[in-house]
Amino acid sequence: MANMFNINTKLELSAVGVGLRKAAEVVKASDFTDGGGASGTYTLNRQLPAGAFVLGVKAHVKEAFDDDSGTAALEVGIDGNADAFADGIDISTSGVKGESGYDQTALYRAEATDILLTVTGDADFTSIAAGDGEMMVEVIYLSTVAELVDDVPGKYYV
């Protein structure tokens, strides 16, 4: 019978003590809360766990986010440091974009932490929120604590 743990969980529980994980979510322009100016914010539904080391951020933009001037940039961070993990990823065109380890002081998370997305354009955020923007945001991190939140076993069993 197959073990219920995937390979990452086995690595996290072993002497190695580290697994590669990601917090990912598909977000739309309409999901963001208008900040009353050129920016809107959204908090991902999944947190970074305590003991995480953030490696980078990837945004797969399916539908461009843009305002009346055709610009939009993504910051990924935490409350109080909105660009801790990524700053200025261009999401005004479709495609896969990313950034690695932006703010070296914020990469290690001693406690579980919400992930904050901020989208900023040159015009009022209302024009971005009214658009069809859609992307998958992935925050890739090393996990130093076994995460028993994943229900899907990996293809490798130990």
Buried (B, 14 or more C-beta within 10 A) or exposed (E): EEEEBBBBBBBBBEEEBBBEBBBBBEBBBEBBEBEEEBBBBBBBEBBBBEBBBBBBBBBBBEBBBBBEEEBBBBBBBBEEBBBBBBBEBBBBEBEEBEBEBBBEEBBEBEEEBEBBBBBBBBBBBBBBBEBEBBBBBBBBBBBBBBBEEEEEBBEEEE
